[in-house]
């Protein structure tokens, strides 16, 4: 996004950091669904969810 043509609010919405956060949320929801369907073991899902929560609490992904 070209800075001089965008407001700071719009730049944040369309920025890389927000894009990765949204992708992470989508993938987390997909994994939750797979765990519910039995495609991922509950133990693996708990470990993955724990790691994802830590990543999000630490500020997410830094592009």
C-alpha positions as CSV (number, residue, x, y, z in Angstrom):
1,X,0.0,0.0,0.0
2,X,1.4,3.4,-0.9
3,X,1.6,5.5,2.3
4,X,0.8,8.8,0.8
5,X,-2.5,7.4,-0.6
6,X,-3.7,5.7,2.6
7,X,-4.7,6.7,6.1
8,X,-3.0,5.0,9.0
9,X,-6.2,3.0,9.9
10,X,-6.4,1.6,6.3
11,X,-2.7,0.8,6.2
12,X,-3.1,-1.3,9.4
13,X,-6.1,-3.2,8.0
14,X,-4.3,-4.0,4.8
15,X,-0.8,-4.4,6.3
16,X,1.2,-7.6,6.3
17,X,0.9,-8.0,10.1
18,X,-2.9,-8.0,10.0
19,X,-3.0,-10.3,7.0
20,X,-0.9,-12.9,8.8
21,X,-3.0,-12.6,11.9
22,X,-6.2,-13.2,9.9
23,X,-4.5,-16.2,8.1
24,X,-3.5,-17.6,11.5
25,X,-7.1,-17.3,12.8
26,X,-8.5,-19.1,9.7
27,X,-5.9,-21.9,10.0
28,X,-6.7,-22.2,13.8
29,X,-10.4,-22.5,13.0
30,X,-9.7,-25.2,10.4
31,X,-7.5,-27.2,12.8
32,X,-10.3,-26.9,15.5
33,X,-12.7,-28.3,13.0
34,X,-10.4,-31.1,12.1
35,X,-9.8,-32.0,15.7
36,X,-13.6,-32.0,16.3
37,X,-14.0,-34.4,13.3
38,X,-11.2,-36.6,14.6
39,X,-8.7,-35.9,11.9
40,X,-6.3,-34.5,14.4
41,X,-5.8,-36.1,17.8
42,X,-7.0,-34.2,20.8
43,X,-3.5,-34.3,22.3
44,X,-2.0,-32.8,19.1
45,X,-4.7,-30.2,19.0
46,X,-4.1,-29.2,22.6
47,X,-0.4,-28.8,21.9
48,X,-1.0,-26.8,18.8
49,X,-3.6,-24.6,20.5
50,X,-1.2,-24.0,23.4
51,X,1.6,-22.9,20.9
52,X,-0.9,-20.7,19.0
53,X,-2.1,-19.0,22.1
54,X,1.5,-18.3,23.2
55,X,2.3,-16.9,19.7
56,X,-0.7,-14.6,19.8
57,X,0.0,-13.5,23.4
58,X,3.5,-12.6,22.3
59,X,2.2,-10.3,19.6
60,X,1.6,-12.6,16.7
61,X,3.7,-13.2,13.6
62,X,6.2,-10.5,12.6
63,X,6.3,-10.4,8.8
